[in-house]
Amino acid sequence: NMLKVRVHELPLVNAGTDRLLIKGKKSILDGYASGDDLTLTWSPPDYLDNTAIARPSIIPMQNTYYQLQAVSSAGCANKDWVLVQVVDDIFIPTGFTPNNDGRNDYWRIPYLDP
């Protein structure tokens, strides 16, 4: 007797790169999933408009780790996480004077500097 075993591949899931977003400003998470007949779920559902699609809109209010899970019709599951960090606002200076007088010599944008 020969036993046949069918192996199903895990779905490919990517929740996107970690994000820095302005509090209360609408953005879109950049998730991706591929596989056979997938059901997607983002969790927690906080601040998301749709937890069942790869790229939901988000209006973030606090730092949150989001998990994107994909489950195939065969029950195979995989997941990935993304960190959404929230800032109140980003101040962008209107100018700088690089004349070495110690005032406004560098153009620094908070949260974007290394």
C-alpha positions in Angstrom: 0.0 0.0 0.0 1.1 3.5 -0.8 0.2 6.4 1.3 -0.1 9.7 -0.6 0.5 12.9 1.4 -0.4 16.3 0.1 1.8 19.1 1.5 0.4 22.6 1.4 2.7 25.5 1.4 2.5 28.2 4.1 1.1 31.5 2.8 3.7 34.2 2.2 2.9 37.2 4.5 4.6 40.5 4.9 3.1 43.2 7.1 5.3 45.9 5.6 8.1 47.9 7.1 7.9 49.6 10.4 6.2 53.0 10.1 6.4 56.4 11.8 3.1 58.2 11.4 1.6 61.5 12.6 -1.1 61.0 15.2 -4.6 61.3 13.7 -3.5 61.5 10.1 -4.8 58.9 7.7 -2.3 56.5 6.1 -2.3 53.0 4.6 -0.5 50.0 6.0 1.5 48.2 3.3 0.8 44.5 3.9 1.1 41.7 1.4 0.1 38.1 1.3 0.1 35.3 -1.3 -1.1 31.8 -1.3 -4.2 29.7 -2.1 -7.6 31.2 -1.1 -6.4 33.3 1.8 -8.3 34.8 4.7 -6.4 37.8 6.1 -6.7 39.3 9.6 -5.0 42.3 11.1 -4.9 42.5 14.9 -5.4 44.4 17.0 -8.2 46.1 15.0 -7.5 49.4 16.7 -7.6 52.4 14.3 -7.9 50.2 11.1 -10.8 50.6 8.7 -10.8 47.0 7.5 -9.0 44.1 9.2 -9.6 41.6 6.4 -7.5 43.3 3.6 -3.8 43.5 3.0 -3.6 47.3 2.8 -6.1 48.8 5.3 -6.4 52.5 6.1 -5.2 53.6 9.5 -5.7 56.7 11.6 -3.1 56.0 14.3 -3.5 57.4 17.8 -0.8 55.5 19.7 2.2 53.2 19.1 0.9 49.7 18.2 2.4 46.4 17.0 0.1 45.0 14.3 0.0 41.4 13.2 -1.1 40.4 9.8 -2.1 36.7 9.6 -3.0 34.8 6.5 -4.8 31.4 6.6 -5.2 29.3 3.5 -8.3 27.2 2.7 -6.3 24.1 3.8 -5.7 25.7 7.2 -2.1 26.7 6.7 -1.3 29.9 8.6 1.6 32.4 8.6 2.0 35.8 10.1 4.2 38.9 10.2 4.3 42.1 12.4 4.8 45.8 11.8 5.4 48.5 14.4 3.5 51.7 13.9 5.0 54.5 16.0 3.0 57.7 16.4 4.3 61.3 16.8 2.2 64.3 17.6 3.6 66.3 14.7 6.7 66.8 12.7 8.2 70.2 12.7 10.0 71.1 9.5 12.0 74.3 9.7 11.5 76.8 6.9 15.2 77.5 6.5 18.7 77.3 7.9 21.8 79.5 7.8 24.9 77.4 7.4 27.3 80.2 8.2 28.9 78.6 11.3 27.5 81.2 13.8 26.1 78.4 16.0 22.5 79.2 15.2 20.5 77.2 12.6 23.7 75.9 11.0 22.1 72.5 10.2 18.7 71.6 8.8 17.4 68.9 11.2 13.9 67.4 10.9 12.9 65.6 14.1 12.3 61.8 13.7 14.1 61.8 10.3 17.6 62.4 11.6 19.7 59.2 12.2 
